[in-house]
Amino acid sequence: DIQMTQSPASLSASLGETVTIECRASEDIYSNLAWYQQKPGNSPQLLIYDANSLADGVPSRFSGSGSGTQYSLKINSLQSEDVASYFCQQYNNYPPTFGSGTKLEIK
Amino acid sequence: QVKLLQSGAALVKPGDSVKMSCKASGYTFTDYIIHWVKQSHGKSLEWIGYINPYSGGTNYNEKFKSKATLTVDKSSSTAYMEFSRLTSEDSAIYYCARADYYSYYFDYWGQGVMVTVSS
């Protein structure tokens, strides 16, 4: 199985800041990567697919980038509603596998 | 709008089985694959498997092959997962999620079913 190593495990930032979350795959996943946001008590919601495509209805302050084994999610102008856990997921190979998550809090 | 409505929470005894449902609405049921994902408390996500509602074909994560059985009822646009021989390790939230046939990222998720295994 492809291992997805996500960092940092937790992150605290101020409103209006820019934050970046990283995900590293154990082998090349050819941009077959998605990012999800999970707010407390809710199910995950798709943010980004194909490494850099914004899902419908997702604010443009979210962006994804990367290639090969290294990927990142950037959140510009952090808002209070961005408090959540974020997960990456590769879907290049079966089984699909997820990163361990990043918990984002507001300072 | 697209919705995946899952059945309610379950409290089951060790060794028992549990069957949960995922009712789809707002789209053509057979146009998308239904996947199932496990989230243990406070932890990350594990893919269990998928079912193709059109053909009934399935694909399981090796880890869950002897544990999970996926079925579908096209007439009611409902997918089911049965989890057998439950242990405390199976206490978790189980989500169904939708993906298209070509890219296995999940664009809609159910609200989740909390399963608690306790004697």
Interface residues (C-beta under 8 A of the other chain):
Chain A: N32 A34 Y36 N42 S43 P44 Q45 L46 Y49 D50 A55 F87 Q89 Y91 Y94 P95 P96 T97 F98 G99 S100 G101
Chain B: H35 K43 S44 L45 E46 W47 N59 N61 E62 Y95 A97 S103 Y104 Y105 F106 D107 Y108 W109 G110 Q111 G112
